[in-house]
């Protein structure tokens, strides 16, 4: 029996095909672009090809991520918070805290011994402290994203990036360069700013080891390094970290295929209760001219 998980993120879409023994047989990663449904379909077809399987071989598919409801061929949807928690626990069973830095949001997740979500916090109303903030740095410096981390590690005197707004990050970066600061020192300042905001989210839920780092930003060696320095502990970082949401979705799919919806529904219920009753604090953002209020998101909408 095969199952699938499709994680439609704001920038990239990931898909995984898993067998009944919880082994990942196929995977794919493509840019999401503007055609979200097509991206989900294409990613899943590529994962099937990687697994040497056909769509008819798949018993159940779960969609997750920013565009999970656009996975039209999926059998159900699970939030990426639950999926990253389950995926992190699957790869690192002693995980108690998950940090996921994505393209448009950053999530800190506290999980239990079975990978269940106990608490979470996220900056889903602002791109500060996310992969998009790194993208602003790459754009301002005209450096490919893949080169940011190695270059930042050469920093000797990192600058302090004071803006918390991705919109203004480019201006501050250019300002530092105009003052004669080296590119690597400015880049390390960008990384440090993202790391400190991520750790602030972790502290809201309570930092408990082991900590598993997920998402595409795990490929950035400088980000891993600075987080480990500031947290004073080693992070679990898997080569599969970019696929963590899709892996978690596949695990939920397998659960449903084998024993029905009970297990997945239970995990989602805990998360939905947290989501619907907790108020998230979003400070006013003068830069974007969009004042934020304390808002309790409706169940199933926030992530």
C-alpha positions in Angstrom: 0.0 0.0 0.0 1.2 3.5 -0.9 0.1 6.9 0.5 1.0 10.4 -0.4 1.6 13.8 1.2 1.6 17.1 -0.7 2.8 20.3 1.1 1.9 23.4 -0.9 4.0 26.2 0.5 4.0 29.9 -0.5 7.2 29.5 -2.5 7.7 25.8 -3.1 5.6 22.7 -3.3 6.8 19.4 -1.9 5.4 15.9 -2.4 6.2 12.5 -0.9 5.1 9.0 -1.6 5.4 6.5 1.3 4.8 2.8 1.7 3.0 0.9 4.5 6.3 0.5 6.4 6.6 4.3 6.6 9.5 4.4 4.1 9.7 7.3 1.8 9.9 5.9 -1.7 9.6 9.1 -3.8 9.8 12.8 -3.4 9.7 16.0 -5.4 10.2 19.7 -4.9 9.1 22.4 -7.4 8.3 26.2 -7.3 4.7 26.9 -6.4 4.2 29.8 -8.7 0.8 31.3 -9.4 -1.0 28.1 -10.4 -1.3 26.4 -7.1 -3.5 23.4 -8.1 -1.2 22.7 -11.0 1.9 22.9 -8.8 0.3 20.3 -6.4 -0.5 18.0 -9.2 2.9 18.3 -10.9 4.8 17.8 -7.7 2.7 14.6 -6.9 3.2 13.2 -10.3 7.0 13.8 -10.0 7.0 12.0 -6.6 5.1 9.1 -8.1 7.6 8.9 -10.9 10.5 9.0 -8.4 8.8 6.1 -6.5 8.2 4.2 -9.7 4.5 4.1 -8.9 1.2 5.0 -10.5 -1.7 7.1 -9.1 -3.8 4.0 -8.9 -1.3 2.5 -6.4 -2.0 5.2 -3.9 -4.6 4.6 -1.2 -4.8 8.0 0.4 -3.4 11.5 -0.1 -3.3 14.3 2.5 -2.7 17.9 1.5 -1.0 20.4 3.8 0.6 23.8 3.7 -0.4 27.3 2.6 -2.4 25.9 -0.4 -3.6 22.6 1.1 -7.2 23.2 0.0 -6.0 23.5 -3.6 -4.8 19.9 -3.5 -7.9 18.9 -5.3 -7.0 15.3 -5.7 -6.3 14.9 -2.0 -8.6 12.9 0.3 -8.2 15.3 3.3 -6.2 18.2 4.6 -4.1 18.6 7.7 -2.5 21.9 8.9 1.3 22.2 8.4 1.7 22.6 12.1 0.5 19.1 12.8 2.4 17.8 9.8 5.8 19.3 10.8 5.3 18.1 14.3 4.5 14.5 13.1 7.3 14.6 10.5 9.9 15.9 13.1 8.9 13.2 15.5 9.1 10.5 12.8 12.7 11.4 11.9 13.9 12.3 15.4 11.7 10.5 18.0 13.1 12.5 20.9 11.9 15.8 19.4 10.0 18.0 21.8 10.3 21.4 20.0 10.1 22.0 16.2 11.2 25.2 14.5 10.0 25.6 11.0 11.2 28.7 9.0 9.2 28.9 5.8 8.9 31.4 2.9 6.1 33.4 4.5 6.0 32.4 8.1 7.9 30.9 11.0 6.4 28.4 13.4 7.6 27.2 16.8 5.8 24.0 17.9 5.9 22.2 21.2 5.1 18.5 20.8 4.5 15.5 23.0 6.1 12.1 23.1 3.9 10.8 20.3 4.5 13.8 18.0 1.2 15.5 19.0 0.9 19.3 19.0 0.8 20.7 22.6 1.3 24.4 21.7 2.5 26.6 18.9 3.3 30.1 18.0 3.8 31.8 14.6 4.4 35.1 13.0 1.8 34.6 10.2 1.0 38.3 9.8 4.4 39.5 8.9 7.4 38.2 6.9 10.0 39.4 9.3 12.1 36.5 10.5 11.1 34.2 7.6 12.8 33.0 4.4 11.3 36.0 2.6 13.5 38.2 4.8 16.6 36.3 3.5 15.2 36.7 0.0 15.2 40.5 0.6 18.9 40.3 1.5 19.7 38.2 -1.5 17.9 40.7 -3.8 19.5 43.7 -2.3 23.0 42.2 -2.7 22.3 40.5 -6.0 23.5 37.2 -4.5 21.9 33.8 -5.2 20.1 32.4 -2.1 22.3 29.3 -2.0 25.4 31.5 -1.5 24.1 33.6 1.4 25.0 31.1 4.1 28.5 30.2 3.2 29.3 33.9 2.6 27.8 35.0 5.9 30.1 32.5 7.8 33.1 34.6 6.7 31.8 37.6 8.7 34.3 39.1 11.2 32.3 42.1 12.4 28.6 41.5 11.9 26.3 44.5 11.8 23.0 44.8 13.6 19.9 44.9 11.4 17.4 47.0 13.3 14.4 46.9 11.0 11.8 44.3 11.7 10.2 44.9 8.3 11.1 42.9 5.2 9.9 45.9 3.1 12.6 48.1 4.6 15.3 45.5 4.9 16.7 46.2 1.5 17.2 49.9 2.4 19.0 49.1 5.6 21.3 46.6 3.8 22.2 49.2 1.2 22.7 51.8 3.9 25.3 49.5 5.7 27.1 48.9 2.4 27.2 52.6 1.7 28.9 53.1 5.1 31.7 50.7 4.0 30.6 47.5 5.8 31.6 44.2 4.1 29.0 42.1 2.4 29.6 39.1 4.7 29.2 41.3 7.8 25.9 42.7 6.6 24.7 39.2 5.6 25.5 37.8 9.1 23.5 40.7 10.5 20.5 39.6 8.4 20.9 36.0 9.6 21.2 37.1 13.2 18.0 39.1 13.0 16.0 36.2 11.7 17.5 33.9 14.3 16.6 36.1 17.2 13.0 36.5 16.0 12.7 32.8 15.6 14.0 32.2 19.1 11.5 34.7 20.5 8.8 32.4 19.0 10.4 29.3 20.6 10.4 31.0 24.0 6.7 31.6 23.7 6.0 27.9 23.6 8.9 26.9 25.9 12.1 25.5 24.6 12.6 21.9 25.4 15.2 19.6 23.8 15.5 18.0 21.4 14.9 20.8 18.9 14.3 19.8 15.3 14.7 22.5 12.6 12.6 22.1 9.5 11.9 23.9 6.2 13.9 25.1 3.3 16.0 27.5 5.4 17.7 24.4 7.0 19.8 24.4 3.9 21.4 27.7 4.9 24.5 26.7 6.9 24.9 30.1 8.5 21.3 30.0 9.9 21.9 26.6 11.4 25.1 27.8 12.9 23.8 31.0 14.5 20.7 29.3 15.9 22.9 26.6 17.5 25.1 29.3 19.0 22.2 31.4 20.4 20.3 28.3 21.7 23.5 26.8 23.0 22.5 23.4 21.8 22.7 21.2 18.7 19.7 21.2 16.4 18.3 18.1 14.6 18.7 18.8 10.9 17.8 16.1 8.4 18.6 16.0 4.7 14.8 15.5 4.5 14.1 18.7 6.4 12.7 20.5 3.4 10.1 17.7 2.9 9.1 17.5 6.6 5.6 18.8 6.0 5.0 16.4 3.2 6.4 13.5 5.2 4.1 14.4 8.1 1.1 14.5 5.7 2.1 11.1 4.4 2.1 9.7 7.9 -1.4 11.1 8.5 -2.4 9.6 5.2 -1.1 6.2 6.2 -2.9 6.5 9.5 -6.2 7.2 7.8 -5.7 4.5 5.2 -5.0 1.8 7.8 -7.4 2.7 10.7 -9.7 5.4 9.5 -9.7 9.1 10.4 -9.6 8.8 14.2 -5.9 9.4 14.8 -5.6 12.3 12.5 -8.8 13.9 13.7 -7.5 13.7 17.3 -4.3 15.5 16.5 -6.1 18.2 14.5 -8.7 18.7 17.3 -5.9 19.6 19.8 -4.4 22.1 17.4 -7.8 23.6 16.4 -8.7 24.2 20.1 -5.4 26.1 20.6 -5.9 27.9 17.3 -9.5 29.1 18.1 -9.0 30.1 21.7 -5.6 31.7 21.8 -5.1 35.3 20.8 -2.0 36.1 18.8 -0.2 39.3 19.5 0.7 41.2 16.3 2.2 44.7 16.8 1.2 47.6 14.6 3.3 47.7 11.5 3.8 51.3 10.4 6.1 50.2 7.6 3.3 48.3 5.8 0.6 50.9 7.0 -1.5 47.9 8.2 -2.3 48.2 11.9 -2.7 44.7 13.4 -5.1 43.8 16.2 -5.3 40.9 18.6 -7.2 38.4 16.6 -8.5 34.9 17.4 -8.4 33.1 14.0 -11.3 30.8 13.1 -10.5 27.1 13.3 -8.7 25.8 10.2 -7.9 29.2 8.8 -4.8 30.4 10.5 -2.2 28.0 9.1 
